[in-house]
């Protein structure tokens, strides 16, 4: 199957170092490459403040296993071929992920710009 993923790869050695730094004392053994599912939303948000209007671009990732949402910096993506069993199953439907990401993006814009009104958003 074709998937879109973040460009770049973590080597087995790097993965081992990351896990060792987060969970010291645990033994790790790399078995195979697995892809973790995320929903990505890029939104253009029009925010009105007392002094003027602003247009912000907000990028969010929704973890499709836990439902957590976070804003992200820009990153490059690439298409890859992956075996079906190498992609973890999503537990959050795409329409729920879109709703979560939109809400989070608007909240992020309101917080960043300290606006009092609800901004308008467009999905990219």
Secondary structure, 3 states (H helix, E strand, C coil): CEEEEECCCCCHHHHHHHHHHHCCCCCCCCCCCCECCEEEEEEEEEEECCCCEEEEEEEEEEECCCCCEEECCCCCEEEEECCHHHECCCCCCHHHHHHHHHHHHHHHHHHHHCCCCCCEEEEC
